[in-house]
Every structure is written in structure tokens, then in C-alpha cells.
Amino acid sequence: MPIIIKDYTWKQTESNIMIQVPLRGVHQSKVDIFISSRYVKASYEQNYFEAILSNPVDKNDSKCILTATDIIFELKKQEQTQWELLEPNVSKAEKLELKKQFLEESYKEIQKDAEERVNKKAELKRVAVRKQIETDTETRKTIETIKKEEEAKALGDLEDWEKKIAKKQLPHQRRIVKKPTLAPPPKKAVPPVPIRAPRTLEIEFTPREFTTPSRESRLEEENEFLAKQAEARRTAGFVSEDIRPEERNPQFIKAKGDEFLKNKNYLGAISAYSYGIKLSKEFVDFYISRAEAHLAIGNNHKVLQDCSTALELLKPECSSNLQERAICIGRRGQALCKLGMKKQGLDELKFSLKLVHDDEFKKILETEEELIS
């Protein structure tokens, strides 16, 4: 906690105020001084002195002198009158308010002086730049003038020399011989070049199982990968290469996939339905059944794709495809609920039940609504 200095002395003349504050053994370099028009302060180590002046002083003409034993404030009065008291006789709260007011005024003055210094510095910089530009312009003009004078002088000397040479030449030597003007050779007519007929070049590439070009492939690794894929398909229960040619029709593939789906071999069912889609892209039953298989193993994004594709194929909407449309919309609602889009999923389930009543979809709708509530 700072020690407030109260054993100071002060005296005055008609124009000055002198305040003497003891240093108490502290070196002058450790003293912090502040002077404003109505407030002075000195702080050093744990000691603290401040005074709120009764009348304003001129801070620009005021000064502070540091001796080995004292701090001496020499303040210039703004009005040459005798002060009755150094500080006004007011309460402690009023002193704090006055101190706050004077410090704010001093801060604003310091800020204003700093802005003026910055503006003055910027103005001096602009003046210096402008002066430098004028100096450079004058220098360039002087150099151009000297160049022109030297050029005119050199041309004058050359003309004088030519006149001297012309006087020394004989009359027959001064004749000007004109060279005959030759007519330009006739231009040869260039026959028009026929425009070649356009033609489309068809480029065929060797069919490959992989998207990378053959020059970047590694045959052994590709064959190993294809063999592993074939083995995985055989493990799942469906390999398109094992089907006889007479069995490669959509109805047979659909029956094969339904059998896998009934036995809960969902991967085999997906493989069968996918192969069936390759054979017949517009056979909507493949998409509906494959969506059911995807839903069973949690491929919800695939369910959305297959149901949306099936609904596109089930156009125009009529009573004959009402059941299929209701199933697709209901399964799409299930997938949306599982993906966290509850509102859209519930809307899809409600719309499916409006088309065709289904106990399974109704039970799912009630379960999801209970979870939300």
C-alpha cells in the first residue's frame, strides 16, 4: 500500500507557486512526475504525493526540479493572484471526482497533442515528397535542355561542314543522278485451295474391368483382385459367370434374388438384383427388391437411390402401380429416419399409409413418433 506524502511545504508569489516534497532517500531516477493545469503528482517506490490545485496553472511554463533530497514543483499561475489554499477545501469524494475530471482532460489534451504531432509529421512528409518531386522534375528539365542544346550545336557543326564540302566540289560533281524507278513485278494469281471435307474419327479402346489405362496397370495385381472379387461373389451365393445362357433372363434372375432374400442372404440378393439391372435397366422390381435388401443390412443411402429410381420408373401414376409406389415411399421414409432426418422420414411414412395401409409401416411410424415425443 503506498505511503501518502503529507509533510510537504509550499509558498507562492504573485505569479508562481512552489511545492517542495521530500524524497526520503529515494534516488531521483526512480521518481515519476505528472503535471497538468489543476493536478500534480509524484510517485517513487512506495511513496505517493498528489495535489489538486485551487486554481489553474500553465503546465507548459511549469517545471519540476529534482534535487538529492527534494522534489520541487515550480508552477506558473494563469492569473496573478494570491491563493488562499493550495488545494480546495472539499470532501474526499469531491476530490476524487475532480481528480477523475482533471485526468480525463489531461488525457484528451495528450491525445490531441499526439494526433497533432502525427498530422504534422505526415504533412512534413508530404511536403518533403512534393519538394523531392519538384526537384526531380527540375533536374530532368535541365538535363533535357542541355541535351537539346548539345544536339543543336552538333547539327549546326554538321551543316557547316556539309556547306564547306559542297563549295570545294566541281560543278559536274554536284550533279544529282536520279535512279530509274523500276516497276514492281506483277503478282501471280494464287489458285484457291479446296477446303477438306470434315470427318469424324472413331476411336475404340480395348475393354477393361478397371478405369485406369492399360499402360498404368499391373496385370498380376489386377488378376489377383478379380479372382478375389469372384470368390467373394461365390461366397455370397451368386456369380453371373456361373449362369447358363438360357438362364440369363430377368425373370430367372429375379427369382434367384428373391430366393436369396428369403434365406436372408442379402449380399447374394443384392448381387443378383444388380446383375438383373445390367440386363434390364427398366425392370422396376429389381430396384424395389434391392432396396429391401439394402435396408436389411443398413445401406440407407442405397435404399434412397433405389426407391427414387423405382418411383421414376413407376410413372405415370395409376392404380395398377399404387402398391409398388406405396412400398417405395415407405421404405424411403424408413431410411430417412435411420439417417437422422426424422421429419422428412415421418412425412414419407404418412404419405405411404395414405396410399395403401400397411401394418409394418404404421408400427414404424408410431415407434418413431414416440421417440420424438
Secondary structure, 3 states (H helix, E strand, C coil): CCEECCCCEEEECCCEEEEEEECCCCCHHHCEEEECCCEEEEEECCEEEEEECCCCEEEEEEEEEECCCEEEEEEEECCCCCCCCCCCCCCHHHHHHHHHHHHHHHHHHHHHHHHHHHHHHHHHHHHHHHHHHHHHHHHHHHHHHHHHHHHHHHHHHHHHHHHHHHHHCCCHHHCCCCCCCCCCCCCCCCCCCCCCCCCCCCCCCCCCCCCCCHHHCCHHHHHHHHHHHHHHHHHHCCCHHHCCHHHCCHHHHHHHHHHHHHCCCHHHHHHHHHHHHHHCCCCHHHHHHHHHHHHHHCCHHHHHHHHHHHHHHCCCCCHHHHHHHHHHHHHHHHHHHHCCCHHHHHHHHHHHHHHCCCHHHHHHHHHHHHHHC
